[in-house]
Amino acid sequence: MAIMGNTQQLEVEVKFLLSDRTAFRARLLAAGAALDKARIFERNVRFDTPDNRLLENEELLRLRQDTAVRLTYKGPIATDTYSEAKVREELEINLSDFDTAALILTRLGFAPVQVYEKYRETFVWQDVEIVLDELPYGDFVELEGAEPAIKAAAAALALPWDQRITNNYLGLMAAVKNFYHLDFDDLTFANFQGVQAPAAGLLTAVP
């Protein structure tokens, strides 16, 4: 859910680590949230240049496959606007063929450098998109929309604002890797099979 601002499409979001996703989902439905998209598996591939120029510039170029194929560019986190949420430019288009899109990116000098997976269920509540994400290192709820609406939704859903997370899942993966001394970069369920490396070791989970 990108918010149009002048010529930019801005992503404004926060996330929270959940201690009990099932209980939170019940609370979300009780609050009147409507299911927008059923639970689906996502596979994401991050692309970059050989010298990691995008990563160095805090940019993201991603191909995502779920029920559709999407190419997404995310710009650096905005530093010229005061916000208590994460604000960055987000540009996204739908494509018809994941493999061909990946090939085009490689022809342009980009290479696949990291894979990350999750299961996602999407809800809408009072102009806020709320997603429940299941990742190999933990479950999260992510709120996206206008900042006042996000803060109101967090308060209504008993999500402590001071425990919000503005880092993205790849940034959290880097922190988890460093904390647990993992020897892999891809955030996949196969890599975490049998590995005890929960994000709760680094972050406070909300009930």
Secondary structure by P-SEA (a helix, b strand, c coil): ccccccccccccbbbbbbccaaaaaaaaaaacccccccbbbbbbbbbbcccccccccccccccccccbbbbbbbcccccccccccbbbbbbbbbbccaaaaaaaaaaacccccbbbbbbbbbbbcccbbbbbbbccccccccccccaaaaaaaaaaacccccccccccaaaaaaaaaaaaccccccccccccccccccccccccccc
